[in-house]
Amino acid sequence: MTESTAACAAASSASRPDGGSGGILVALIGGIGSGKSTVSGMFSELGCAVISLDGIGHEVLALPEVKQDLVSAFGDDVLDGRGAVVRPVLAQRAFSTAEGTQLLNSITHPRIMAIFEQRSRQLSERFGIVVVEVTAGEMTRGAMPWAKAVVAVSAPSELRLERACARGQQPEDVRRRMAAQPTDAERAAAADFVVENAGDLDSLRARIAEVHAALRSSL
């Protein structure tokens, strides 16, 4: 679990941040190494806007007032010598207890929600379809009430492990995260569309085009 859990939990509490503007928000879910970034890039190529909840979480951690609150809550060493948040230290402190997780959420949640709601409203007005990468949290429709549709990305577990390790992560850490995350079957149960990302980019791009066409028809 990482600080991105806070971002996803925050977005899960939103009802309809698009404000009924006529655009739609699409949740993009998938386990570590499934290829969500590749899929979101293909949606972007087709004219969709993309929001990364993990990215918003990182933005919030860079805010001076948030850093001050984190130091007060979790100790001076959650910041490095340059004043940047040391995310592994923060994650260890915050997620080791339920109280720590609740405290982190109380610090980050309001800022994450403000950015998510504003950005999703603006982008849905401009682009029509906004794809929101959801990296952590509960993977059920009830946890994503803001989503008009849910797209689940799946891939074989060994391929996911290979991809994650290629990004510099340790196999033991990846396996632990995979075990803690919902299964592909659980994500598929929450999804309107399932995208298999087994490594054939041409097939993947064709599938994304199909999903995009279906989403466009719902506008």
N, CA, C and O of each residue as an XYZ file, in Angstrom:
876
protein
N       0.842     -1.193      0.000
C       0.000      0.000      0.000
C       0.875      1.241      0.000
O       1.901      1.260      0.680
N       0.502      2.281     -0.745
C       1.248      3.526     -0.798
C       0.323      4.681     -0.523
O      -0.869      4.498     -0.277
N       0.894      5.899     -0.569
C       0.072      7.076     -0.319
C      -0.990      7.278     -1.388
O      -1.918      8.061     -1.184
N      -0.879      6.592     -2.524
C      -1.913      6.728     -3.548
C      -3.251      6.206     -3.054
O      -4.295      6.584     -3.587
N      -3.238      5.328     -2.026
C      -4.486      4.868     -1.433
C      -5.331      6.041     -0.967
O      -6.553      6.033     -1.114
N      -4.678      7.047     -0.405
C      -5.407      8.225      0.068
C      -6.091      8.932     -1.081
O      -7.233      9.370     -0.946
N      -5.410      9.050     -2.212
C      -5.995      9.712     -3.368
C      -7.210      8.957     -3.864
O      -8.236      9.561     -4.179
N      -7.101      7.634     -3.937
C      -8.208      6.844     -4.459
C      -9.368      6.797     -3.481
O     -10.530      6.803     -3.887
N      -9.056      6.749     -2.194
C     -10.121      6.778     -1.203
C     -10.861      8.105     -1.247
O     -12.081      8.154     -1.086
N     -10.119      9.168     -1.464
C     -10.744     10.481     -1.555
C     -11.692     10.550     -2.738
O     -12.827     11.009     -2.603
N     -11.242     10.103     -3.879
C     -12.088     10.160     -5.065
C     -13.286      9.251     -4.929
O     -14.336      9.528     -5.508
N     -13.157      8.172     -4.179
C     -14.263      7.246     -4.016
C     -15.452      7.897     -3.331
O     -16.588      7.458     -3.510
N     -15.199      8.953     -2.538
C     -16.294      9.588     -1.814
C     -17.028     10.625     -2.646
O     -18.052     11.153     -2.212
N     -16.525     10.923     -3.829
C     -17.169     11.928     -4.670
C     -18.412     11.337     -5.310
O     -18.406     10.178     -5.726
N     -19.479     12.122     -5.394
C     -20.693     11.620     -6.023
C     -20.615     11.777     -7.525
O     -20.527     10.775     -8.235
N     -20.643     13.008     -8.042
C     -20.480     13.253     -9.471
C     -19.666     14.504     -9.674
O     -20.236     15.574     -9.885
N     -18.323     14.406     -9.616
C     -17.517     15.616     -9.742
C     -17.580     16.267    -11.104
O     -17.121     17.398    -11.261
N     -18.142     15.581    -12.111
C     -18.265     16.230    -13.408
C     -19.386     17.250    -13.426
O     -19.540     18.003    -14.387
N     -20.181     17.269    -12.340
C     -21.193     18.301    -12.192
C     -22.301     18.225    -13.222
O     -23.006     19.211    -13.438
N     -22.472     17.074    -13.864
C     -23.541     16.941    -14.835
C     -23.326     17.766    -16.077
O     -24.294     18.199    -16.702
N     -22.060     18.000    -16.459
C     -21.767     18.912    -17.556
C     -22.003     18.295    -18.919
O     -21.913     18.998    -19.926
N     -22.301     17.009    -18.989
C     -22.496     16.355    -20.273
C     -21.377     15.411    -20.620
O     -21.567     14.496    -21.421
N     -20.188     15.613    -20.025
C     -19.101     14.676    -20.202
C     -19.261     13.497    -19.262
O     -20.155     13.476    -18.416
N     -18.388     12.522    -19.418
C     -18.450     11.357    -18.543
C     -17.066     11.070    -17.968
O     -16.037     11.313    -18.600
N     -17.082     10.543    -16.742
C     -15.867     10.086    -16.099
C     -15.818      8.572    -16.186
O     -16.801      7.891    -15.893
N     -14.670      8.050    -16.590
C     -14.485      6.614    -16.756
C     -13.366      6.168    -15.831
O     -12.241      6.656    -15.938
N     -13.661      5.250    -14.928
C     -12.638      4.719    -14.034
C     -11.839      3.649    -14.763
O     -12.406      2.736    -15.364
N     -10.522      3.770    -14.702
C      -9.623      2.780    -15.287
C      -8.912      2.070    -14.145
O      -8.121      2.678    -13.424
N      -9.197      0.773    -13.981
C      -8.652      0.027    -12.857
C      -7.809     -1.136    -13.361
O      -7.970     -1.592    -14.493
N      -6.921     -1.603    -12.518
C      -6.050     -2.718    -12.873
C      -4.954     -2.856    -11.840
O      -4.569     -1.879    -11.199
N      -4.452     -4.063    -11.678
C      -3.427     -4.310    -10.685
C      -2.068     -3.794    -11.122
O      -1.896     -3.326    -12.247
N      -1.113     -3.888    -10.220
C       0.250     -3.471    -10.511
C       0.780     -4.244    -11.720
O       0.636     -5.465    -11.794
N       1.387     -3.536    -12.655
C       1.953     -4.166    -13.837
C       0.955     -4.564    -14.903
O       1.325     -5.206    -15.885
N      -0.310     -4.192    -14.729
C      -1.324     -4.593    -15.714
C      -1.229     -3.765    -16.995
O      -1.656     -4.210    -18.061
N      -0.669     -2.560    -16.887
C      -0.530     -1.711    -18.068
C      -1.543     -0.592    -18.146
O      -1.924     -0.179    -19.241
N      -1.992     -0.086    -16.990
C      -2.964      1.005    -16.999
C      -2.424      2.238    -17.701
O      -3.159      2.925    -18.411
N      -1.131      2.525    -17.505
C      -0.558      3.708    -18.143
C      -0.542      3.568    -19.658
O      -0.786      4.541    -20.372
N      -0.261      2.380    -20.152
C      -0.306      2.144    -21.597
C      -1.711      2.345    -22.129
O      -1.909      2.980    -23.165
N      -2.680      1.805    -21.418
C      -4.080      1.925    -21.841
C      -4.539      3.380    -21.785
O      -5.200      3.858    -22.707
N      -4.190      4.088    -20.703
C      -4.612      5.489    -20.610
C      -3.968      6.314    -21.714
O      -4.579      7.256    -22.217
N      -2.729      5.971    -22.099
C      -2.090      6.657    -23.208
C      -2.822      6.451    -24.520
O      -2.906      7.366    -25.339
N      -3.355      5.250    -24.725
C      -4.123      4.975    -25.940
C      -5.440      5.731    -25.937
O      -5.876      6.222    -26.979
N      -6.076      5.828    -24.781
C      -7.293      6.642    -24.693
C      -6.968      8.106    -24.996
O      -7.744      8.794    -25.660
N      -5.829      8.573    -24.512
C      -5.417      9.954    -24.781
C      -5.221     10.180    -26.279
O      -5.609     11.222    -26.809
N      -4.627      9.216    -26.949
C      -4.433      9.325    -28.399
C      -5.755      9.441    -29.141
O      -5.814     10.016    -30.228
N      -6.821      8.891    -28.550
C      -8.145      8.939    -29.170
C      -8.925     10.191    -28.774
O     -10.089     10.343    -29.143
N      -8.282     11.087    -28.024
C      -8.916     12.363    -27.700
C      -9.513     12.477    -26.317
O     -10.185     13.463    -26.014
N      -9.280     11.487    -25.469
C      -9.791     11.552    -24.101
C      -8.809     12.311    -23.217
O      -7.605     12.326    -23.472
N      -9.338     12.931    -22.185
C      -8.493     13.481    -21.133
C      -8.191     12.370    -20.139
O      -8.967     11.426    -19.997
N      -7.061     12.489    -19.453
C      -6.659     11.481    -18.474
C      -6.299     12.169    -17.167
O      -5.562     13.156    -17.155
N      -6.824     11.642    -16.067
C      -6.459     12.087    -14.726
C      -5.859     10.900    -13.988
O      -6.434      9.811    -13.984
N      -4.710     11.107    -13.366
C      -4.103     10.087    -12.511
C      -4.334     10.474    -11.057
O      -3.851     11.509    -10.598
N      -5.075      9.638    -10.335
C      -5.290      9.929     -8.923
C      -3.982      9.846     -8.148
O      -3.776     10.590     -7.189
N      -3.103      8.944     -8.562
C      -1.787      8.871     -7.935
C      -1.042     10.186     -8.160
O      -0.374     10.690     -7.256
N      -1.158     10.737     -9.366
C      -0.509     12.008     -9.670
C      -1.049     13.144     -8.817
O      -0.287     13.988     -8.343
N      -2.365     13.167     -8.619
C      -2.944     14.194     -7.746
C      -2.427     14.031     -6.325
O      -2.130     15.017     -5.649
N      -2.319     12.780     -5.872
C      -1.779     12.542     -4.542
C      -0.370     13.090     -4.397
O      -0.024     13.650     -3.357
N       0.448     12.931     -5.439
C       1.805     13.473     -5.401
C       1.794     15.002     -5.400
O       2.601     15.627     -4.713
N       0.890     15.603     -6.161
C       0.765     17.063     -6.168
C       0.450     17.580     -4.765
O       1.034     18.559     -4.300
N      -0.480     16.903     -4.108
C      -0.899     17.332     -2.776
C       0.250     17.224     -1.784
O       0.394     18.076     -0.907
N       1.070     16.185     -1.914
C       2.196     16.010     -0.996
C       3.258     17.096     -1.175
O       4.115     17.274     -0.310
N       3.203     17.813     -2.280
C       4.172     18.894     -2.523
C       3.700     20.230     -1.975
O       4.463     21.196     -1.986
N       2.455     20.313     -1.493
C       1.937     21.573     -0.972
C       2.578     21.893      0.370
O       2.638     21.020      1.236
N       3.066     23.129      0.573
C       3.743     23.473      1.832
C       2.898     23.208      3.071
O       3.408     22.711      4.076
N       1.609     23.536      3.008
C       0.772     23.331      4.186
C       0.580     21.852      4.506
O       0.448     21.475      5.671
N       0.567     21.009      3.458
C       0.454     19.571      3.679
C       1.741     19.031      4.303
O       1.687     18.220      5.226
N       2.884     19.470      3.811
C       4.162     19.045      4.389
C       4.229     19.383      5.876
O       4.681     18.582      6.693
N       3.771     20.577      6.202
C       3.795     20.995      7.611
C       2.922     20.074      8.454
O       3.321     19.658      9.542
N       1.746     19.761      7.960
C       0.839     18.871      8.685
C       1.424     17.464      8.805
O       1.271     16.816      9.841
N       2.092     16.989      7.751
C       2.684     15.651      7.783
C       3.808     15.575      8.809
O       3.928     14.579      9.523
N       4.628     16.615      8.890
C       5.699     16.641      9.887
C       5.109     16.608     11.293
O       5.597     15.881     12.158
N       4.066     17.391     11.517
C       3.424     17.420     12.837
C       2.837     16.061     13.198
O       2.850     15.655     14.360
N       2.326     15.369     12.198
C       1.648     14.098     12.449
C       2.593     12.908     12.522
O       2.403     12.004     13.336
N       3.631     12.910     11.654
C       4.432     11.693     11.488
C       5.930     11.867     11.755
O       6.677     10.890     11.707
N       6.380     13.094     12.033
C       7.782     13.286     12.386
C       8.571     14.030     11.326
O       8.213     14.042     10.148
N       9.665     14.657     11.777
C      10.480     15.478     10.882
C      11.064     14.686      9.725
O      11.254     15.233      8.638
N      11.354     13.405      9.939
C      12.067     12.650      8.909
C      11.183     12.168      7.775
O      11.642     11.403      6.927
N       9.915     12.598      7.735
C       9.108     12.315      6.540
C       9.484     13.267      5.416
O       9.033     13.101      4.283
N      10.317     14.274      5.727
C      10.866     15.176      4.714
C      12.361     14.953      4.614
O      13.028     14.708      5.619
N      12.892     15.039      3.388
C      14.335     14.923      3.211
C      14.995     16.292      3.382
O      14.331     17.269      3.730
N      16.303     16.357      3.135
C      17.033     17.595      3.347
C      16.602     18.731      2.454
O      16.848     19.896      2.769
N      15.959     18.410      1.337
C      15.476     19.445      0.414
C      14.022     19.830      0.682
O      13.459     20.685     -0.002
N      13.420     19.189      1.686
C      12.038     19.508      2.020
C      11.007     18.715      1.259
O       9.818     19.027      1.325
N      11.437     17.684      0.529
C      10.501     16.836     -0.208
C      10.047     15.678      0.674
O      10.799     15.205      1.527
N       8.815     15.225      0.463
C       8.285     14.097      1.230
C       9.025     12.819      0.846
O       9.177     12.507     -0.335
N       9.479     12.094      1.851
C      10.096     10.780      1.629
C       8.959      9.764      1.671
O       8.546      9.325      2.744
N       8.456      9.396      0.492
C       7.228      8.605      0.441
C       7.323      7.252      1.122
O       6.365      6.850      1.781
N       8.445      6.517      0.998
C       8.504      5.229      1.723
C       8.389      5.398      3.241
O       7.744      4.593      3.912
N       9.015      6.444      3.775
C       8.921      6.691      5.220
C       7.490      7.046      5.596
O       6.955      6.530      6.577
N       6.873      7.925      4.818
C       5.487      8.301      5.088
C       4.570      7.086      5.021
O       3.718      6.896      5.889
N       4.748      6.268      3.994
C       3.889      5.088      3.845
C       4.043      4.155      5.035
O       3.054      3.626      5.542
N       5.287      3.946      5.490
C       5.514      3.052      6.621
C       4.846      3.591      7.879
O       4.239      2.836      8.639
N       4.959      4.896      8.098
C       4.366      5.501      9.295
C       2.836      5.507      9.199
O       2.145      5.172     10.161
N       2.324      5.885      8.049
C       0.882      6.092      7.930
C       0.105      4.790      7.860
O      -0.974      4.676      8.440
N       0.647      3.809      7.153
C      -0.138      2.608      6.878
C       0.162      1.457      7.818
O      -0.343      0.351      7.621
N       0.983      1.699      8.848
C       1.266      0.636      9.808
C       0.113      0.436     10.788
O       0.001     -0.622     11.407
N      -0.738      1.441     10.930
C      -1.909      1.332     11.804
C      -3.112      1.984     11.133
O      -2.967      2.846     10.267
N      -4.283      1.561     11.545
C      -5.513      2.165     11.020
C      -5.596      3.640     11.407
O      -6.097      4.464     10.642
N      -5.100      3.964     12.603
C      -5.132      5.357     13.057
C      -4.228      6.227     12.189
O      -4.575      7.361     11.860
N      -3.058      5.684     11.817
C      -2.153      6.435     10.967
C      -2.736      6.683      9.597
O      -2.601      7.772      9.040
N      -3.391      5.659      9.051
C      -4.030      5.813      7.746
C      -5.128      6.860      7.798
O      -5.251      7.686      6.894
N      -5.928      6.826      8.865
C      -7.001      7.810      9.013
C      -6.435      9.219      9.142
O      -7.003     10.174      8.610
N      -5.321      9.345      9.847
C      -4.703     10.655     10.026
C      -4.179     11.186      8.694
O      -4.380     12.357      8.371
N      -3.507     10.333      7.920
C      -3.024     10.765      6.596
C      -4.196     11.196      5.722
O      -4.134     12.227      5.052
N      -5.258     10.407      5.733
C      -6.420     10.752      4.914
C      -7.026     12.084      5.330
O      -7.482     12.852      4.483
N      -7.033     12.359      6.630
C      -7.615     13.619      7.101
C      -6.790     14.818      6.628
O      -7.321     15.915      6.460
N      -5.486     14.600      6.416
C      -4.614     15.673      5.948
C      -4.739     15.861      4.439
O      -4.820     16.989      3.952
N      -4.753     14.753      3.706
C      -4.682     14.846      2.247
C      -6.044     14.874      1.557
O      -6.190     15.465      0.487
N      -7.035     14.238      2.168
C      -8.342     14.048      1.522
C      -8.971     15.355      1.019
O      -9.361     15.416     -0.147
N      -9.086     16.404      1.850
C      -9.772     17.619      1.364
C      -9.073     18.240      0.157
O      -9.740     18.714     -0.763
N      -7.738     18.245      0.147
C      -7.010     18.833     -0.981
C      -7.148     17.978     -2.231
O      -7.328     18.497     -3.333
N      -7.060     16.664     -2.052
C      -7.220     15.770     -3.202
C      -8.589     15.941     -3.830
O      -8.719     16.012     -5.052
N      -9.616     16.007     -2.981
C     -10.975     16.142     -3.501
C     -11.150     17.455     -4.252
O     -11.791     17.490     -5.302
N     -10.586     18.529     -3.721
C     -10.735     19.832     -4.373
C     -10.111     19.812     -5.765
O     -10.704     20.314     -6.720
N      -8.908     19.230     -5.883
C      -8.242     19.163     -7.187
C      -8.990     18.237     -8.127
O      -9.209     18.576     -9.290
N      -9.386     17.065     -7.631
C     -10.076     16.083     -8.468
C     -11.386     16.644     -9.016
O     -11.671     16.510    -10.206
N     -12.175     17.265     -8.161
C     -13.465     17.778     -8.596
C     -13.300     18.913     -9.613
O     -13.993     18.949    -10.629
N     -12.389     19.824     -9.334
C     -12.183     20.939    -10.257
C     -11.649     20.449    -11.598
O     -12.141     20.850    -12.653
N     -10.650     19.586    -11.552
C     -10.011     19.136    -12.787
C     -10.958     18.272    -13.616
O     -11.017     18.416    -14.837
N     -11.690     17.389    -12.972
C     -12.585     16.513    -13.727
C     -13.719     17.304    -14.354
O     -14.150     16.993    -15.464
N     -14.209     18.327    -13.656
C     -15.274     19.158    -14.220
C     -14.772     19.926    -15.441
O     -15.437     19.967    -16.476
N     -13.609     20.525    -15.312
C     -13.057     21.298    -16.427
C     -12.770     20.415    -17.641
O     -13.079     20.779    -18.776
N     -12.183     19.266    -17.386
C     -11.795     18.390    -18.494
C     -13.001     17.746    -19.163
O     -13.001     17.555    -20.379
N     -14.026     17.409    -18.392
C     -15.211     16.794    -19.003
C     -15.924     17.781    -19.916
O     -16.523     17.384    -20.916
N     -15.861     19.069    -19.577
C     -16.459     20.085    -20.439
C     -15.685     20.227    -21.748
O     -16.275     20.488    -22.797
N     -14.376     20.054    -21.686
C     -13.529     20.231    -22.868
C     -13.424     18.990    -23.732
O     -13.421     19.080    -24.960
N     -13.337     17.811    -23.085
C     -13.013     16.597    -23.819
C     -14.174     15.605    -23.944
O     -14.146     14.734    -24.813
N     -15.172     15.724    -23.103
C     -16.280     14.770    -23.158
C     -16.015     13.532    -22.331
O     -16.779     13.223    -21.417
N     -14.936     12.811    -22.639
C     -14.579     11.607    -21.893
C     -13.307     11.878    -21.100
O     -12.289     12.296    -21.651
N     -13.389     11.629    -19.795
C     -12.230     11.772    -18.914
C     -11.947     10.408    -18.294
O     -12.777      9.856    -17.572
N     -10.779      9.880    -18.583
C     -10.362      8.588    -18.039
C      -9.588      8.846    -16.745
O      -8.612      9.597    -16.733
N     -10.030      8.220    -15.668
C      -9.430      8.433    -14.351
C      -8.726      7.153    -13.919
O      -9.368      6.136    -13.661
N      -7.401      7.215    -13.844
C      -6.624      6.048    -13.389
C      -6.781      5.889    -11.878
O      -6.418      6.775    -11.105
N      -7.324      4.751    -11.479
C      -7.519      4.430    -10.067
C      -6.506      3.360     -9.691
O      -6.572      2.238    -10.194
N      -5.571      3.698     -8.811
C      -4.461      2.795     -8.541
C      -4.601      1.998     -7.258
O      -3.878      1.021     -7.063
N      -5.508      2.386     -6.382
C      -5.634      1.689     -5.108
C      -7.033      1.909     -4.565
O      -7.826      2.665     -5.127
N      -7.322      1.231     -3.457
C      -8.623      1.368     -2.833
C      -9.561      0.243     -3.218
O      -9.169     -0.700     -3.905
N     -10.785      0.347     -2.777
C     -11.787     -0.677     -3.031
C     -12.214     -0.645     -4.500
O     -12.538      0.417     -5.033
N     -12.213     -1.795     -5.143
C     -12.543     -1.866     -6.563
C     -13.964     -2.396     -6.760
O     -14.170     -3.492     -7.282
N     -14.933     -1.592     -6.331
C     -16.336     -1.924     -6.527
C     -17.041     -0.708     -7.120
O     -16.541      0.413     -7.030
N     -18.200     -0.936     -7.723
C     -18.943      0.197     -8.282
C     -19.376      1.154     -7.187
O     -19.408      2.368     -7.392
N     -19.707      0.617     -6.036
C     -20.118      1.473     -4.937
C     -19.023      2.411     -4.471
O     -19.307      3.492     -3.956
N     -17.769      2.005     -4.647
C     -16.643      2.844     -4.246
C     -16.302      3.898     -5.282
O     -15.493      4.789     -5.022
N     -16.919      3.802     -6.466
C     -16.643      4.762     -7.542
C     -17.961      5.310     -8.095
O     -18.250      5.141     -9.280
N     -18.762      5.964     -7.251
C     -20.075      6.429     -7.704
C     -20.008      7.499     -8.781
O     -20.983      7.730     -9.495
N     -18.854      8.155     -8.897
C     -18.671      9.209     -9.891
C     -18.484      8.658    -11.302
O     -18.611      9.407    -12.270
N     -18.185      7.366    -11.440
C     -17.822      6.794    -12.738
C     -19.068      6.398    -13.536
O     -19.913      5.637    -13.065
N     -19.155      6.925    -14.729
C     -20.209      6.511    -15.652
C     -19.942      5.099    -16.163
O     -20.878      4.348    -16.438
N     -18.662      4.738    -16.292
C     -18.275      3.398    -16.734
C     -16.949      3.042    -16.082
O     -16.184      3.917    -15.675
N     -16.693      1.744    -15.991
C     -15.452      1.234    -15.414
C     -14.782      0.317    -16.432
O     -15.414     -0.589    -16.976
N     -13.498      0.561    -16.685
C     -12.697     -0.274    -17.579
C     -11.639     -0.966    -16.726
O     -10.856     -0.306    -16.043
N     -11.618     -2.301    -16.766
C     -10.644     -3.082    -16.003
C      -9.580     -3.633    -16.940
O      -9.896     -4.256    -17.954
N      -8.316     -3.401    -16.596
C      -7.196     -3.920    -17.379
C      -6.652     -5.150    -16.663
O      -6.380     -5.107    -15.463
N      -6.494     -6.243    -17.399
C      -5.962     -7.467    -16.801
C      -4.779     -7.966    -17.611
O      -4.612     -7.620    -18.781
N      -3.955     -8.792    -16.960
C      -2.781     -9.382    -17.613
C      -2.347    -10.576    -16.774
O      -2.635    -10.626    -15.578
N      -1.661    -11.534    -17.382
C      -1.158    -12.681    -16.611
C      -0.240    -12.223    -15.486
O       0.520    -11.267    -15.644
N      -0.314    -12.905    -14.361
C       0.424    -12.465    -13.177
C       1.931    -12.429    -13.402
O       2.599    -11.511    -12.926
N       2.478    -13.406    -14.114
C       3.926    -13.409    -14.334
C       4.362    -12.238    -15.217
O       5.443    -11.680    -15.028
N       3.520    -11.872    -16.175
C       3.822    -10.723    -17.017
C       3.755     -9.439    -16.206
O       4.580     -8.544    -16.390
N       2.782     -9.343    -15.313
C       2.681     -8.174    -14.442
C       3.914     -8.054    -13.558
O       4.437     -6.958    -13.357
N       4.377     -9.182    -13.032
C       5.579     -9.188    -12.204
C       6.784     -8.721    -13.014
O       7.590     -7.922    -12.536
N       6.901     -9.215    -14.224
C       8.018     -8.838    -15.088
C       8.004     -7.344    -15.384
O       9.048     -6.694    -15.331
N       6.839     -6.799    -15.692
C       6.738     -5.376    -15.995
C       7.111     -4.524    -14.794
O       7.855     -3.552    -14.923
N       6.592     -4.889    -13.619
C       6.865     -4.094    -12.422
C       8.347     -4.139    -12.060
O       8.920     -3.123    -11.668
N       8.963     -5.297    -12.187
C      10.385     -5.417    -11.870
C      11.237     -4.647    -12.873
O      12.305     -4.144    -12.527
N      10.771     -4.555    -14.106
C      11.499     -3.784    -15.116
C      11.527     -2.306    -14.771
O      12.383     -1.571    -15.262
N      10.592     -1.858    -13.924
C      10.575     -0.463    -13.473
C      11.413     -0.267    -12.211
O      11.415      0.815    -11.624
N      12.116     -1.305    -11.800
C      13.009     -1.172    -10.663
C      12.461     -1.668     -9.346
O      13.129     -1.530     -8.321
N      11.267     -2.241     -9.331
C      10.704     -2.740     -8.091
C      11.221     -4.149     -7.795
O      11.579     -4.895     -8.707
N      11.252     -4.495     -6.525
C      11.762     -5.786     -6.104
C      10.670     -6.859     -6.215
O       9.515     -6.600     -5.878
N      11.028     -8.062     -6.685
C      10.017     -9.120     -6.871
C       9.191     -9.401     -5.624
O       7.978     -9.590     -5.710
N       9.850     -9.430     -4.455
C       9.119     -9.725     -3.221
C       8.081     -8.658     -2.927
O       6.969     -8.961     -2.497
N       8.455     -7.393     -3.164
C       7.512     -6.297     -2.929
C       6.343     -6.370     -3.912
O       5.193     -6.134     -3.541
N       6.648     -6.696     -5.163
C       5.592     -6.779     -6.172
C       4.619     -7.912     -5.825
O       3.402     -7.732     -5.881
N       5.156     -9.059     -5.472
C       4.283    -10.187     -5.121
C       3.411     -9.853     -3.909
O       2.242    -10.233     -3.858
N       3.975     -9.149     -2.947
C       3.209     -8.772     -1.768
C       2.078     -7.824     -2.145
O       0.959     -7.961     -1.651
N       2.366     -6.867     -3.017
C       1.323     -5.934     -3.447
C       0.248     -6.646     -4.260
O      -0.941     -6.372     -4.098
N       0.663     -7.551     -5.125
C      -0.307     -8.298     -5.925
C      -1.237     -9.106     -5.034
O      -2.440     -9.181     -5.288
N      -0.674     -9.714     -3.982
C      -1.487    -10.519     -3.078
C      -2.483     -9.675     -2.297
O      -3.561    -10.147     -1.936
N      -2.114     -8.413     -2.037
C      -2.979     -7.529     -1.258
C      -4.049     -6.853     -2.105
O      -5.033     -6.345     -1.567
N      -3.870     -6.841     -3.416
C      -4.817     -6.163     -4.295
C      -5.983     -7.071     -4.666
O      -5.876     -8.292     -4.547
N      -7.102     -6.489     -5.115
C      -8.192     -7.313     -5.637
C      -7.707     -8.162     -6.806
O      -6.748     -7.803     -7.490
N      -8.369     -9.278     -7.027
C      -8.005    -10.138     -8.145
C      -8.571     -9.583     -9.445
O      -9.432     -8.702     -9.437
N      -8.074    -10.113    -10.565
C      -8.629     -9.707    -11.859
C     -10.119    -10.010    -11.920
O     -10.889     -9.232    -12.483
N     -10.525    -11.131    -11.347
C     -11.947    -11.499    -11.360
C     -12.781    -10.498    -10.571
O     -13.887    -10.147    -10.984
N     -12.262    -10.042     -9.451
C     -12.991     -9.055     -8.645
C     -13.088     -7.724     -9.372
O     -14.124     -7.062     -9.324
N     -12.007     -7.327    -10.050
C     -12.070     -6.091    -10.824
C     -13.034     -6.229    -11.998
O     -13.782     -5.301    -12.307
N     -13.013     -7.387    -12.649
C     -13.906     -7.607    -13.791
C     -15.365     -7.532    -13.369
O     -16.214     -7.075    -14.135
N     -15.659     -7.978    -12.153
C     -17.041     -7.957    -11.663
C     -17.558     -6.531    -11.509
O     -18.765     -6.297    -11.563
N     -16.639     -5.570    -11.315
C     -17.039     -4.166    -11.161
C     -17.023     -3.410    -12.481
O     -17.417     -2.245    -12.532
N     -16.566     -4.066    -13.560
C     -16.280     -3.351    -14.803
C     -17.394     -3.486    -15.839
O     -18.116     -4.482    -15.884
N     -17.507     -2.456    -16.662
C     -18.354     -2.507    -17.859
C     -17.581     -3.077    -19.038
O     -18.158     -3.692    -19.935
N     -16.259     -2.864    -19.026
C     -15.397     -3.346    -20.099
C     -14.140     -3.951    -19.481
O     -13.552     -3.378    -18.564
N     -13.735     -5.110    -19.992
C     -12.498     -5.739    -19.563
C     -11.531     -5.728    -20.740
O     -11.879     -6.126    -21.851
N     -10.316     -5.267    -20.478
C      -9.288     -5.163    -21.506
C      -8.138     -6.089    -21.129
O      -7.526     -5.931    -20.073
N      -7.851     -7.045    -21.987
C      -6.741     -7.971    -21.752
C      -5.472     -7.380    -22.354
O      -5.416     -7.094    -23.550
N      -4.455     -7.199    -21.512
C      -3.204     -6.602    -21.958
C      -2.077     -7.617    -21.778
O      -1.289     -7.534    -20.836
N      -2.020     -8.570    -22.696
C      -1.049     -9.662    -22.592
C       0.214     -9.405    -23.397
O       1.050    -10.298    -23.535
N       0.365     -8.195    -23.932
C       1.609     -7.857    -24.600
C       1.509     -7.536    -26.073
O       2.457     -6.992    -26.641
N       0.386     -7.853    -26.722
C       0.188     -7.563    -28.145
C      -0.409     -6.160    -28.259
O      -1.607     -5.977    -28.046
N       0.421     -5.173    -28.594
C      -0.040     -3.787    -28.604
C      -1.075     -3.524    -29.686
O      -1.975     -2.708    -29.486
N      -0.970     -4.191    -30.823
C      -1.952     -3.987    -31.888
C      -3.334     -4.448    -31.439
O      -4.331     -3.764    -31.670
N      -3.386     -5.614    -30.796
C      -4.664     -6.114    -30.287
C      -5.196     -5.210    -29.186
O      -6.396     -4.948    -29.106
N      -4.290     -4.739    -28.339
C      -4.700     -3.846    -27.257
C      -5.268     -2.556    -27.828
O      -6.313     -2.086    -27.376
N      -4.594     -1.981    -28.812
C      -5.066     -0.723    -29.405
C      -6.433     -0.910    -30.067
O      -7.283     -0.022    -29.997
N      -6.645     -2.055    -30.704
C      -7.936     -2.331    -31.332
C      -9.040     -2.445    -30.283
O     -10.154     -1.964    -30.490
N      -8.724     -3.083    -29.158
C      -9.716     -3.220    -28.086
C     -10.047     -1.859    -27.481
O     -11.209     -1.583    -27.180
N      -9.047     -1.013    -27.300
C      -9.305      0.318    -26.746
C     -10.168      1.133    -27.704
O     -11.025      1.900    -27.265
N      -9.951      0.974    -28.992
C     -10.785      1.677    -29.972
C     -12.236      1.226    -29.861
O     -13.149      2.043    -29.981
N     -12.459     -0.075    -29.631
C     -13.827     -0.583    -29.450
C     -14.473      0.030    -28.216
O     -15.614      0.488    -28.261
N     -13.730      0.032    -27.112
C     -14.270      0.586    -25.867
C     -14.543      2.075    -26.024
O     -15.572      2.576    -25.569
N     -13.623      2.775    -26.667
C     -13.800      4.217    -26.875
C     -15.052      4.502    -27.691
O     -15.798      5.428    -27.374
N     -15.291      3.720    -28.732
C     -16.484      3.909    -29.554
C     -17.742      3.713    -28.730
O     -18.708      4.462    -28.877
N     -17.737      2.702    -27.858
C     -18.903      2.458    -27.004
C     -19.113      3.606    -26.022
O     -20.250      4.001    -25.765
N     -18.041      4.137    -25.481
C     -18.155      5.267    -24.561
C     -18.662      6.515    -25.275
O     -19.486      7.256    -24.739
N     -18.167      6.737    -26.481
C     -18.624      7.895    -27.261
C     -20.122      7.804    -27.531
O     -20.817      8.820    -27.535
N     -20.613      6.611    -27.751
C     -22.038      6.453    -28.065
C     -22.918      6.783    -26.874
O     -24.114      7.025    -27.035
N     -22.336      6.797    -25.674
C     -23.123      7.093    -24.480
C     -23.150      8.572    -24.145
O     -23.861      8.984    -23.228
N     -22.380      9.385    -24.878
C     -22.364     10.824    -24.602
C     -23.677     11.469    -25.027
O     -23.850     12.678    -24.873
